Amino acid sequence: MKDMDPIRRRMAELAAEIAHHNRRYYQMDDPEISDAAYDALMRELQTLEAAHPDLAAADSPTRRVGAPPLEKFGAV
């Protein structure tokens, strides 16, 4: 299982980076990367998860739908 450590580590790095960019985009309305760069991160994580489903985290960004609304939008 030691040979899976770099894969597990990369998947965790990607998940953390995607979570960071989700916050910047959806909650702060201040993206740091292009949509194409974000999509590339998601594709890489999806590819790794498809190849190693046993390493996929239950809270992976690939399994989430949507994000909370920005605070500047009031309740209706």
mmCIF file of the N, C-alpha and C atoms, coordinates in Angstrom:
data_MODEL
# 
_entry.id   MODEL 
# 
loop_
_atom_site.group_PDB 
_atom_site.id 
_atom_site.type_symbol 
_atom_site.label_atom_id 
_atom_site.label_alt_id 
_atom_site.label_comp_id 
_atom_site.label_asym_id 
_atom_site.label_entity_id 
_atom_site.label_seq_id 
_atom_site.pdbx_PDB_ins_code 
_atom_site.Cartn_x 
_atom_site.Cartn_y 
_atom_site.Cartn_z 
_atom_site.occupancy 
_atom_site.B_iso_or_equiv 
_atom_site.pdbx_formal_charge 
_atom_site.auth_seq_id 
_atom_site.auth_comp_id 
_atom_site.auth_asym_id 
_atom_site.auth_atom_id 
_atom_site.pdbx_PDB_model_num 
ATOM 1   N N  . MET A 1 1  ? 0.823   -1.196 0.000   1.00 0.00 ? 1  MET A N  1 
ATOM 2   C CA . MET A 1 1  ? 0.000   0.000  0.000   1.00 0.00 ? 1  MET A CA 1 
ATOM 3   C C  . MET A 1 1  ? 0.864   1.255  0.000   1.00 0.00 ? 1  MET A C  1 
ATOM 4   N N  . LYS A 1 2  ? 2.145   1.112  0.329   1.00 0.00 ? 2  LYS A N  1 
ATOM 5   C CA . LYS A 1 2  ? 3.030   2.268  0.369   1.00 0.00 ? 2  LYS A CA 1 
ATOM 6   C C  . LYS A 1 2  ? 3.126   2.944  -1.000  1.00 0.00 ? 2  LYS A C  1 
ATOM 7   N N  . ASP A 1 3  ? 3.034   2.175  -2.083  1.00 0.00 ? 3  ASP A N  1 
ATOM 8   C CA . ASP A 1 3  ? 3.105   2.760  -3.415  1.00 0.00 ? 3  ASP A CA 1 
ATOM 9   C C  . ASP A 1 3  ? 1.895   3.637  -3.719  1.00 0.00 ? 3  ASP A C  1 
ATOM 10  N N  . MET A 1 4  ? 0.836   3.559  -2.919  1.00 0.00 ? 4  MET A N  1 
ATOM 11  C CA . MET A 1 4  ? -0.348  4.400  -3.093  1.00 0.00 ? 4  MET A CA 1 
ATOM 12  C C  . MET A 1 4  ? -0.195  5.745  -2.381  1.00 0.00 ? 4  MET A C  1 
ATOM 13  N N  . ASP A 1 5  ? 0.815   5.872  -1.523  1.00 0.00 ? 5  ASP A N  1 
ATOM 14  C CA . ASP A 1 5  ? 0.979   7.110  -0.763  1.00 0.00 ? 5  ASP A CA 1 
ATOM 15  C C  . ASP A 1 5  ? 1.077   8.356  -1.644  1.00 0.00 ? 5  ASP A C  1 
ATOM 16  N N  . PRO A 1 6  ? 1.872   8.343  -2.724  1.00 0.00 ? 6  PRO A N  1 
ATOM 17  C CA . PRO A 1 6  ? 1.921   9.542  -3.573  1.00 0.00 ? 6  PRO A CA 1 
ATOM 18  C C  . PRO A 1 6  ? 0.566   9.850  -4.226  1.00 0.00 ? 6  PRO A C  1 
ATOM 19  N N  . ILE A 1 7  ? -0.180  8.824  -4.566  1.00 0.00 ? 7  ILE A N  1 
ATOM 20  C CA . ILE A 1 7  ? -1.499  9.021  -5.175  1.00 0.00 ? 7  ILE A CA 1 
ATOM 21  C C  . ILE A 1 7  ? -2.465  9.586  -4.144  1.00 0.00 ? 7  ILE A C  1 
ATOM 22  N N  . ARG A 1 8  ? -2.468  8.997  -2.971  1.00 0.00 ? 8  ARG A N  1 
ATOM 23  C CA . ARG A 1 8  ? -3.330  9.479  -1.882  1.00 0.00 ? 8  ARG A CA 1 
ATOM 24  C C  . ARG A 1 8  ? -2.988  10.939 -1.547  1.00 0.00 ? 8  ARG A C  1 
ATOM 25  N N  . ARG A 1 9  ? -1.695  11.242 -1.488  1.00 0.00 ? 9  ARG A N  1 
ATOM 26  C CA . ARG A 1 9  ? -1.241  12.599 -1.185  1.00 0.00 ? 9  ARG A CA 1 
ATOM 27  C C  . ARG A 1 9  ? -1.686  13.583 -2.274  1.00 0.00 ? 9  ARG A C  1 
ATOM 28  N N  . ARG A 1 10 ? -1.536  13.182 -3.537  1.00 0.00 ? 10 ARG A N  1 
ATOM 29  C CA . ARG A 1 10 ? -1.938  14.067 -4.641  1.00 0.00 ? 10 ARG A CA 1 
ATOM 30  C C  . ARG A 1 10 ? -3.443  14.305 -4.609  1.00 0.00 ? 10 ARG A C  1 
ATOM 31  N N  . MET A 1 11 ? -4.214  13.276 -4.315  1.00 0.00 ? 11 MET A N  1 
ATOM 32  C CA . MET A 1 11 ? -5.667  13.435 -4.239  1.00 0.00 ? 11 MET A CA 1 
ATOM 33  C C  . MET A 1 11 ? -6.037  14.408 -3.118  1.00 0.00 ? 11 MET A C  1 
ATOM 34  N N  . ALA A 1 12 ? -5.371  14.316 -1.994  1.00 0.00 ? 12 ALA A N  1 
ATOM 35  C CA . ALA A 1 12 ? -5.634  15.237 -0.880  1.00 0.00 ? 12 ALA A CA 1 
ATOM 36  C C  . ALA A 1 12 ? -5.231  16.660 -1.248  1.00 0.00 ? 12 ALA A C  1 
ATOM 37  N N  . GLU A 1 13 ? -4.100  16.809 -1.941  1.00 0.00 ? 13 GLU A N  1 
ATOM 38  C CA . GLU A 1 13 ? -3.653  18.138 -2.384  1.00 0.00 ? 13 GLU A CA 1 
ATOM 39  C C  . GLU A 1 13 ? -4.673  18.754 -3.338  1.00 0.00 ? 13 GLU A C  1 
ATOM 40  N N  . LEU A 1 14 ? -5.126  17.959 -4.291  1.00 0.00 ? 14 LEU A N  1 
ATOM 41  C CA . LEU A 1 14 ? -6.109  18.453 -5.254  1.00 0.00 ? 14 LEU A CA 1 
ATOM 42  C C  . LEU A 1 14 ? -7.404  18.851 -4.556  1.00 0.00 ? 14 LEU A C  1 
ATOM 43  N N  . ALA A 1 15 ? -7.875  18.021 -3.636  1.00 0.00 ? 15 ALA A N  1 
ATOM 44  C CA . ALA A 1 15 ? -9.115  18.322 -2.917  1.00 0.00 ? 15 ALA A CA 1 
ATOM 45  C C  . ALA A 1 15 ? -8.977  19.623 -2.138  1.00 0.00 ? 15 ALA A C  1 
ATOM 46  N N  . ALA A 1 16 ? -7.842  19.819 -1.482  1.00 0.00 ? 16 ALA A N  1 
ATOM 47  C CA . ALA A 1 16 ? -7.620  21.050 -0.713  1.00 0.00 ? 16 ALA A CA 1 
ATOM 48  C C  . ALA A 1 16 ? -7.541  22.263 -1.634  1.00 0.00 ? 16 ALA A C  1 
ATOM 49  N N  . GLU A 1 17 ? -6.851  22.115 -2.748  1.00 0.00 ? 17 GLU A N  1 
ATOM 50  C CA . GLU A 1 17 ? -6.725  23.229 -3.692  1.00 0.00 ? 17 GLU A CA 1 
ATOM 51  C C  . GLU A 1 17 ? -8.084  23.587 -4.297  1.00 0.00 ? 17 GLU A C  1 
ATOM 52  N N  . ILE A 1 18 ? -8.861  22.591 -4.652  1.00 0.00 ? 18 ILE A N  1 
ATOM 53  C CA . ILE A 1 18 ? -10.194 22.828 -5.209  1.00 0.00 ? 18 ILE A CA 1 
ATOM 54  C C  . ILE A 1 18 ? -11.090 23.491 -4.168  1.00 0.00 ? 18 ILE A C  1 
ATOM 55  N N  . ALA A 1 19 ? -11.023 23.035 -2.926  1.00 0.00 ? 19 ALA A N  1 
ATOM 56  C CA . ALA A 1 19 ? -11.820 23.650 -1.854  1.00 0.00 ? 19 ALA A CA 1 
ATOM 57  C C  . ALA A 1 19 ? -11.443 25.122 -1.691  1.00 0.00 ? 19 ALA A C  1 
ATOM 58  N N  . HIS A 1 20 ? -10.153 25.414 -1.750  1.00 0.00 ? 20 HIS A N  1 
ATOM 59  C CA . HIS A 1 20 ? -9.686  26.801 -1.664  1.00 0.00 ? 20 HIS A CA 1 
ATOM 60  C C  . HIS A 1 20 ? -10.293 27.640 -2.787  1.00 0.00 ? 20 HIS A C  1 
ATOM 61  N N  . HIS A 1 21 ? -10.235 27.116 -4.007  1.00 0.00 ? 21 HIS A N  1 
ATOM 62  C CA . HIS A 1 21 ? -10.753 27.866 -5.152  1.00 0.00 ? 21 HIS A CA 1 
ATOM 63  C C  . HIS A 1 21 ? -12.277 27.959 -5.121  1.00 0.00 ? 21 HIS A C  1 
ATOM 64  N N  . ASN A 1 22 ? -12.947 26.960 -4.576  1.00 0.00 ? 22 ASN A N  1 
ATOM 65  C CA . ASN A 1 22 ? -14.404 27.056 -4.401  1.00 0.00 ? 22 ASN A CA 1 
ATOM 66  C C  . ASN A 1 22 ? -14.754 28.214 -3.472  1.00 0.00 ? 22 ASN A C  1 
ATOM 67  N N  . ARG A 1 23 ? -14.034 28.327 -2.358  1.00 0.00 ? 23 ARG A N  1 
ATOM 68  C CA . ARG A 1 23 ? -14.277 29.446 -1.430  1.00 0.00 ? 23 ARG A CA 1 
ATOM 69  C C  . ARG A 1 23 ? -14.029 30.786 -2.107  1.00 0.00 ? 23 ARG A C  1 
ATOM 70  N N  . ARG A 1 24 ? -12.914 30.880 -2.828  1.00 0.00 ? 24 ARG A N  1 
ATOM 71  C CA . ARG A 1 24 ? -12.584 32.144 -3.504  1.00 0.00 ? 24 ARG A CA 1 
ATOM 72  C C  . ARG A 1 24 ? -13.668 32.521 -4.521  1.00 0.00 ? 24 ARG A C  1 
ATOM 73  N N  . TYR A 1 25 ? -14.154 31.547 -5.256  1.00 0.00 ? 25 TYR A N  1 
ATOM 74  C CA . TYR A 1 25 ? -15.114 31.801 -6.329  1.00 0.00 ? 25 TYR A CA 1 
ATOM 75  C C  . TYR A 1 25 ? -16.525 32.015 -5.799  1.00 0.00 ? 25 TYR A C  1 
ATOM 76  N N  . TYR A 1 26 ? -17.002 31.080 -4.976  1.00 0.00 ? 26 TYR A N  1 
ATOM 77  C CA . TYR A 1 26 ? -18.406 31.099 -4.565  1.00 0.00 ? 26 TYR A CA 1 
ATOM 78  C C  . TYR A 1 26 ? -18.686 31.975 -3.352  1.00 0.00 ? 26 TYR A C  1 
ATOM 79  N N  . GLN A 1 27 ? -17.804 32.029 -2.395  1.00 0.00 ? 27 GLN A N  1 
ATOM 80  C CA . GLN A 1 27 ? -18.086 32.765 -1.168  1.00 0.00 ? 27 GLN A CA 1 
ATOM 81  C C  . GLN A 1 27 ? -17.472 34.158 -1.156  1.00 0.00 ? 27 GLN A C  1 
ATOM 82  N N  . MET A 1 28 ? -16.330 34.314 -1.816  1.00 0.00 ? 28 MET A N  1 
ATOM 83  C CA . MET A 1 28 ? -15.659 35.606 -1.797  1.00 0.00 ? 28 MET A CA 1 
ATOM 84  C C  . MET A 1 28 ? -15.854 36.386 -3.094  1.00 0.00 ? 28 MET A C  1 
ATOM 85  N N  . ASP A 1 29 ? -16.361 35.722 -4.139  1.00 0.00 ? 29 ASP A N  1 
ATOM 86  C CA . ASP A 1 29 ? -16.528 36.340 -5.448  1.00 0.00 ? 29 ASP A CA 1 
ATOM 87  C C  . ASP A 1 29 ? -15.214 36.965 -5.919  1.00 0.00 ? 29 ASP A C  1 
ATOM 88  N N  . ASP A 1 30 ? -14.113 36.217 -5.723  1.00 0.00 ? 30 ASP A N  1 
ATOM 89  C CA . ASP A 1 30 ? -12.777 36.714 -6.046  1.00 0.00 ? 30 ASP A CA 1 
ATOM 90  C C  . ASP A 1 30 ? -11.894 35.555 -6.518  1.00 0.00 ? 30 ASP A C  1 
ATOM 91  N N  . PRO A 1 31 ? -12.181 35.016 -7.712  1.00 0.00 ? 31 PRO A N  1 
ATOM 92  C CA . PRO A 1 31 ? -11.416 33.858 -8.180  1.00 0.00 ? 31 PRO A CA 1 
ATOM 93  C C  . PRO A 1 31 ? -9.947  34.197 -8.419  1.00 0.00 ? 31 PRO A C  1 
ATOM 94  N N  . GLU A 1 32 ? -9.094  33.205 -8.188  1.00 0.00 ? 32 GLU A N  1 
ATOM 95  C CA . GLU A 1 32 ? -7.650  33.362 -8.404  1.00 0.00 ? 32 GLU A CA 1 
ATOM 96  C C  . GLU A 1 32 ? -7.176  32.685 -9.684  1.00 0.00 ? 32 GLU A C  1 
ATOM 97  N N  . ILE A 1 33 ? -7.963  31.746 -10.186 1.00 0.00 ? 33 ILE A N  1 
ATOM 98  C CA . ILE A 1 33 ? -7.559  31.019 -11.383 1.00 0.00 ? 33 ILE A CA 1 
ATOM 99  C C  . ILE A 1 33 ? -8.700  31.049 -12.398 1.00 0.00 ? 33 ILE A C  1 
ATOM 100 N N  . SER A 1 34 ? -8.365  30.734 -13.628 1.00 0.00 ? 34 SER A N  1 
ATOM 101 C CA . SER A 1 34 ? -9.374  30.704 -14.691 1.00 0.00 ? 34 SER A CA 1 
ATOM 102 C C  . SER A 1 34 ? -10.267 29.480 -14.532 1.00 0.00 ? 34 SER A C  1 
ATOM 103 N N  . ASP A 1 35 ? -11.414 29.532 -15.191 1.00 0.00 ? 35 ASP A N  1 
ATOM 104 C CA . ASP A 1 35 ? -12.314 28.375 -15.186 1.00 0.00 ? 35 ASP A CA 1 
ATOM 105 C C  . ASP A 1 35 ? -11.618 27.152 -15.782 1.00 0.00 ? 35 ASP A C  1 
ATOM 106 N N  . ALA A 1 36 ? -10.812 27.376 -16.818 1.00 0.00 ? 36 ALA A N  1 
ATOM 107 C CA . ALA A 1 36 ? -10.111 26.260 -17.463 1.00 0.00 ? 36 ALA A CA 1 
ATOM 108 C C  . ALA A 1 36 ? -9.120  25.608 -16.503 1.00 0.00 ? 36 ALA A C  1 
ATOM 109 N N  . ALA A 1 37 ? -8.412  26.408 -15.719 1.00 0.00 ? 37 ALA A N  1 
ATOM 110 C CA . ALA A 1 37 ? -7.460  25.860 -14.748 1.00 0.00 ? 37 ALA A CA 1 
ATOM 111 C C  . ALA A 1 37 ? -8.195  25.086 -13.654 1.00 0.00 ? 37 ALA A C  1 
ATOM 112 N N  . TYR A 1 38 ? -9.327  25.625 -13.196 1.00 0.00 ? 38 TYR A N  1 
ATOM 113 C CA . TYR A 1 38 ? -10.147 24.940 -12.188 1.00 0.00 ? 38 TYR A CA 1 
ATOM 114 C C  . TYR A 1 38 ? -10.646 23.605 -12.749 1.00 0.00 ? 38 TYR A C  1 
ATOM 115 N N  . ASP A 1 39 ? -11.147 23.637 -13.974 1.00 0.00 ? 39 ASP A N  1 
ATOM 116 C CA . ASP A 1 39 ? -11.642 22.411 -14.610 1.00 0.00 ? 39 ASP A CA 1 
ATOM 117 C C  . ASP A 1 39 ? -10.540 21.366 -14.728 1.00 0.00 ? 39 ASP A C  1 
ATOM 118 N N  . ALA A 1 40 ? -9.312  21.799 -15.006 1.00 0.00 ? 40 ALA A N  1 
ATOM 119 C CA . ALA A 1 40 ? -8.190  20.864 -15.114 1.00 0.00 ? 40 ALA A CA 1 
ATOM 120 C C  . ALA A 1 40 ? -7.915  20.194 -13.765 1.00 0.00 ? 40 ALA A C  1 
ATOM 121 N N  . LEU A 1 41 ? -8.001  20.951 -12.676 1.00 0.00 ? 41 LEU A N  1 
ATOM 122 C CA . LEU A 1 41 ? -7.825  20.370 -11.339 1.00 0.00 ? 41 LEU A CA 1 
ATOM 123 C C  . LEU A 1 41 ? -8.906  19.326 -11.068 1.00 0.00 ? 41 LEU A C  1 
ATOM 124 N N  . MET A 1 42 ? -10.149 19.677 -11.383 1.00 0.00 ? 42 MET A N  1 
ATOM 125 C CA . MET A 1 42 ? -11.259 18.741 -11.164 1.00 0.00 ? 42 MET A CA 1 
ATOM 126 C C  . MET A 1 42 ? -11.088 17.483 -12.013 1.00 0.00 ? 42 MET A C  1 
ATOM 127 N N  . ARG A 1 43 ? -10.693 17.647 -13.265 1.00 0.00 ? 43 ARG A N  1 
ATOM 128 C CA . ARG A 1 43 ? -10.503 16.487 -14.145 1.00 0.00 ? 43 ARG A CA 1 
ATOM 129 C C  . ARG A 1 43 ? -9.406  15.566 -13.613 1.00 0.00 ? 43 ARG A C  1 
ATOM 130 N N  . GLU A 1 44 ? -8.317  16.163 -13.124 1.00 0.00 ? 44 GLU A N  1 
ATOM 131 C CA . GLU A 1 44 ? -7.237  15.340 -12.583 1.00 0.00 ? 44 GLU A CA 1 
ATOM 132 C C  . GLU A 1 44 ? -7.728  14.542 -11.378 1.00 0.00 ? 44 GLU A C  1 
ATOM 133 N N  . LEU A 1 45 ? -8.467  15.197 -10.486 1.00 0.00 ? 45 LEU A N  1 
ATOM 134 C CA . LEU A 1 45 ? -8.990  14.493 -9.313  1.00 0.00 ? 45 LEU A CA 1 
ATOM 135 C C  . LEU A 1 45 ? -9.987  13.413 -9.730  1.00 0.00 ? 45 LEU A C  1 
ATOM 136 N N  . GLN A 1 46 ? -10.866 13.714 -10.672 1.00 0.00 ? 46 GLN A N  1 
ATOM 137 C CA . GLN A 1 46 ? -11.834 12.724 -11.150 1.00 0.00 ? 46 GLN A CA 1 
ATOM 138 C C  . GLN A 1 46 ? -11.125 11.518 -11.764 1.00 0.00 ? 46 GLN A C  1 
ATOM 139 N N  . THR A 1 47 ? -10.074 11.761 -12.513 1.00 0.00 ? 47 THR A N  1 
ATOM 140 C CA . THR A 1 47 ? -9.312  10.681 -13.137 1.00 0.00 ? 47 THR A CA 1 
ATOM 141 C C  . THR A 1 47 ? -8.664  9.795  -12.080 1.00 0.00 ? 47 THR A C  1 
ATOM 142 N N  . LEU A 1 48 ? -8.060  10.421 -11.064 1.00 0.00 ? 48 LEU A N  1 
ATOM 143 C CA . LEU A 1 48 ? -7.440  9.647  -9.986  1.00 0.00 ? 48 LEU A CA 1 
ATOM 144 C C  . LEU A 1 48 ? -8.482  8.850  -9.208  1.00 0.00 ? 48 LEU A C  1 
ATOM 145 N N  . GLU A 1 49 ? -9.626  9.460  -8.936  1.00 0.00 ? 49 GLU A N  1 
ATOM 146 C CA . GLU A 1 49 ? -10.689 8.757  -8.207  1.00 0.00 ? 49 GLU A CA 1 
ATOM 147 C C  . GLU A 1 49 ? -11.251 7.595  -9.015  1.00 0.00 ? 49 GLU A C  1 
ATOM 148 N N  . ALA A 1 50 ? -11.352 7.765  -10.317 1.00 0.00 ? 50 ALA A N  1 
ATOM 149 C CA . ALA A 1 50 ? -11.854 6.677  -11.161 1.00 0.00 ? 50 ALA A CA 1 
ATOM 150 C C  . ALA A 1 50 ? -10.858 5.514  -11.191 1.00 0.00 ? 50 ALA A C  1 
ATOM 151 N N  . ALA A 1 51 ? -9.574  5.839  -11.193 1.00 0.00 ? 51 ALA A N  1 
ATOM 152 C CA . ALA A 1 51 ? -8.543  4.803  -11.223 1.00 0.00 ? 51 ALA A CA 1 
ATOM 153 C C  . ALA A 1 51 ? -8.340  4.150  -9.858  1.00 0.00 ? 51 ALA A C  1 
ATOM 154 N N  . HIS A 1 52 ? -8.661  4.893  -8.790  1.00 0.00 ? 52 HIS A N  1 
ATOM 155 C CA . HIS A 1 52 ? -8.439  4.406  -7.419  1.00 0.00 ? 52 HIS A CA 1 
ATOM 156 C C  . HIS A 1 52 ? -9.652  4.730  -6.549  1.00 0.00 ? 52 HIS A C  1 
ATOM 157 N N  . PRO A 1 53 ? -10.803 4.125  -6.834  1.00 0.00 ? 53 PRO A N  1 
ATOM 158 C CA . PRO A 1 53 ? -12.019 4.463  -6.084  1.00 0.00 ? 53 PRO A CA 1 
ATOM 159 C C  . PRO A 1 53 ? -11.903 4.195  -4.586  1.00 0.00 ? 53 PRO A C  1 
ATOM 160 N N  . ASP A 1 54 ? -11.048 3.266  -4.211  1.00 0.00 ? 54 ASP A N  1 
ATOM 161 C CA . ASP A 1 54 ? -10.858 2.969  -2.786  1.00 0.00 ? 54 ASP A CA 1 
ATOM 162 C C  . ASP A 1 54 ? -10.162 4.107  -2.043  1.00 0.00 ? 54 ASP A C  1 
ATOM 163 N N  . LEU A 1 55 ? -9.521  5.015  -2.771  1.00 0.00 ? 55 LEU A N  1 
ATOM 164 C CA . LEU A 1 55 ? -8.833  6.153  -2.151  1.00 0.00 ? 55 LEU A CA 1 
ATOM 165 C C  . LEU A 1 55 ? -9.669  7.427  -2.181  1.00 0.00 ? 55 LEU A C  1 
ATOM 166 N N  . ALA A 1 56 ? -10.809 7.387  -2.859  1.00 0.00 ? 56 ALA A N  1 
ATOM 167 C CA . ALA A 1 56 ? -11.653 8.584  -2.981  1.00 0.00 ? 56 ALA A CA 1 
ATOM 168 C C  . ALA A 1 56 ? -12.274 8.925  -1.631  1.00 0.00 ? 56 ALA A C  1 
ATOM 169 N N  . ALA A 1 57 ? -12.161 10.173 -1.237  1.00 0.00 ? 57 ALA A N  1 
ATOM 170 C CA . ALA A 1 57 ? -12.723 10.634 0.038   1.00 0.00 ? 57 ALA A CA 1 
ATOM 171 C C  . ALA A 1 57 ? -14.232 10.818 -0.088  1.00 0.00 ? 57 ALA A C  1 
ATOM 172 N N  . ALA A 1 58 ? -14.938 10.517 0.979   1.00 0.00 ? 58 ALA A N  1 
ATOM 173 C CA . ALA A 1 58 ? -16.398 10.676 0.981   1.00 0.00 ? 58 ALA A CA 1 
ATOM 174 C C  . ALA A 1 58 ? -16.802 12.130 0.782   1.00 0.00 ? 58 ALA A C  1 
ATOM 175 N N  . ASP A 1 59 ? -15.953 13.063 1.218   1.00 0.00 ? 59 ASP A N  1 
ATOM 176 C CA . ASP A 1 59 ? -16.265 14.489 1.081   1.00 0.00 ? 59 ASP A CA 1 
ATOM 177 C C  . ASP A 1 59 ? -15.508 15.146 -0.076  1.00 0.00 ? 59 ASP A C  1 
ATOM 178 N N  . SER A 1 60 ? -15.148 14.350 -1.059  1.00 0.00 ? 60 SER A N  1 
ATOM 179 C CA . SER A 1 60 ? -14.416 14.864 -2.213  1.00 0.00 ? 60 SER A CA 1 
ATOM 180 C C  . SER A 1 60 ? -15.206 15.965 -2.916  1.00 0.00 ? 60 SER A C  1 
ATOM 181 N N  . PRO A 1 61 ? -14.508 16.989 -3.416  1.00 0.00 ? 61 PRO A N  1 
ATOM 182 C CA . PRO A 1 61 ? -15.197 18.044 -4.171  1.00 0.00 ? 61 PRO A CA 1 
ATOM 183 C C  . PRO A 1 61 ? -15.911 17.515 -5.414  1.00 0.00 ? 61 PRO A C  1 
ATOM 184 N N  . THR A 1 62 ? -15.493 16.360 -5.904  1.00 0.00 ? 62 THR A N  1 
ATOM 185 C CA . THR A 1 62 ? -16.153 15.800 -7.082  1.00 0.00 ? 62 THR A CA 1 
ATOM 186 C C  . THR A 1 62 ? -17.537 15.260 -6.747  1.00 0.00 ? 62 THR A C  1 
ATOM 187 N N  . ARG A 1 63 ? -17.833 15.096 -5.475  1.00 0.00 ? 63 ARG A N  1 
ATOM 188 C CA . ARG A 1 63 ? -19.125 14.553 -5.038  1.00 0.00 ? 63 ARG A CA 1 
ATOM 189 C C  . ARG A 1 63 ? -20.077 15.632 -4.542  1.00 0.00 ? 63 ARG A C  1 
ATOM 190 N N  . ARG A 1 64 ? -19.635 16.862 -4.549  1.00 0.00 ? 64 ARG A N  1 
ATOM 191 C CA . ARG A 1 64 ? -20.470 17.958 -4.044  1.00 0.00 ? 64 ARG A CA 1 
ATOM 192 C C  . ARG A 1 64 ? -21.226 18.618 -5.180  1.00 0.00 ? 64 ARG A C  1 
ATOM 193 N N  . VAL A 1 65 ? -22.406 19.106 -4.829  1.00 0.00 ? 65 VAL A N  1 
ATOM 194 C CA . VAL A 1 65 ? -23.220 19.843 -5.792  1.00 0.00 ? 65 VAL A CA 1 
ATOM 195 C C  . VAL A 1 65 ? -23.459 21.226 -5.221  1.00 0.00 ? 65 VAL A C  1 
ATOM 196 N N  . GLY A 1 66 ? -23.090 22.241 -5.963  1.00 0.00 ? 66 GLY A N  1 
ATOM 197 C CA . GLY A 1 66 ? -23.350 23.615 -5.542  1.00 0.00 ? 66 GLY A CA 1 
ATOM 198 C C  . GLY A 1 66 ? -22.491 24.074 -4.386  1.00 0.00 ? 66 GLY A C  1 
ATOM 199 N N  . ALA A 1 67 ? -22.812 25.269 -3.925  1.00 0.00 ? 67 ALA A N  1 
ATOM 200 C CA . ALA A 1 67 ? -22.101 25.893 -2.809  1.00 0.00 ? 67 ALA A CA 1 
ATOM 201 C C  . ALA A 1 67 ? -23.063 26.821 -2.105  1.00 0.00 ? 67 ALA A C  1 
ATOM 202 N N  . PRO A 1 68 ? -22.763 27.178 -0.862  1.00 0.00 ? 68 PRO A N  1 
ATOM 203 C CA . PRO A 1 68 ? -23.639 28.129 -0.173  1.00 0.00 ? 68 PRO A CA 1 
ATOM 204 C C  . PRO A 1 68 ? -23.644 29.472 -0.903  1.00 0.00 ? 68 PRO A C  1 
ATOM 205 N N  . PRO A 1 69 ? -24.750 30.220 -0.833  1.00 0.00 ? 69 PRO A N  1 
ATOM 206 C CA . PRO A 1 69 ? -24.795 31.516 -1.506  1.00 0.00 ? 69 PRO A CA 1 
ATOM 207 C C  . PRO A 1 69 ? -23.875 32.520 -0.828  1.00 0.00 ? 69 PRO A C  1 
ATOM 208 N N  . LEU A 1 70 ? -23.464 33.507 -1.591  1.00 0.00 ? 70 LEU A N  1 
ATOM 209 C CA . LEU A 1 70 ? -22.656 34.590 -1.039  1.00 0.00 ? 70 LEU A CA 1 
ATOM 210 C C  . LEU A 1 70 ? -23.429 35.303 0.055   1.00 0.00 ? 70 LEU A C  1 
ATOM 211 N N  . GLU A 1 71 ? -22.718 35.769 1.066   1.00 0.00 ? 71 GLU A N  1 
ATOM 212 C CA . GLU A 1 71 ? -23.364 36.464 2.175   1.00 0.00 ? 71 GLU A CA 1 
ATOM 213 C C  . GLU A 1 71 ? -24.014 37.773 1.731   1.00 0.00 ? 71 GLU A C  1 
ATOM 214 N N  . LYS A 1 72 ? -23.503 38.361 0.650   1.00 0.00 ? 72 LYS A N  1 
ATOM 215 C CA . LYS A 1 72 ? -24.063 39.638 0.210   1.00 0.00 ? 72 LYS A CA 1 
ATOM 216 C C  . LYS A 1 72 ? -25.475 39.489 -0.362  1.00 0.00 ? 72 LYS A C  1 
ATOM 217 N N  . PHE A 1 73 ? -25.900 38.249 -0.618  1.00 0.00 ? 73 PHE A N  1 
ATOM 218 C CA . PHE A 1 73 ? -27.261 38.012 -1.080  1.00 0.00 ? 73 PHE A CA 1 
ATOM 219 C C  . PHE A 1 73 ? -28.143 37.721 0.130   1.00 0.00 ? 73 PHE A C  1 
ATOM 220 N N  . GLY A 1 74 ? -29.078 38.573 0.395   1.00 0.00 ? 74 GLY A N  1 
ATOM 221 C CA . GLY A 1 74 ? -29.968 38.397 1.539   1.00 0.00 ? 74 GLY A CA 1 
ATOM 222 C C  . GLY A 1 74 ? -31.022 37.338 1.284   1.00 0.00 ? 74 GLY A C  1 
ATOM 223 N N  . ALA A 1 75 ? -31.639 36.889 2.363   1.00 0.00 ? 75 ALA A N  1 
ATOM 224 C CA . ALA A 1 75 ? -32.723 35.919 2.251   1.00 0.00 ? 75 ALA A CA 1 
ATOM 225 C C  . ALA A 1 75 ? -33.948 36.592 1.645   1.00 0.00 ? 75 ALA A C  1 
ATOM 226 N N  . VAL A 1 76 ? -34.713 35.833 0.896   1.00 0.00 ? 76 VAL A N  1 
ATOM 227 C CA . VAL A 1 76 ? -35.912 36.373 0.249   1.00 0.00 ? 76 VAL A CA 1 
ATOM 228 C C  . VAL A 1 76 ? -37.136 35.898 0.983   1.00 0.00 ? 76 VAL A C  1 
# 
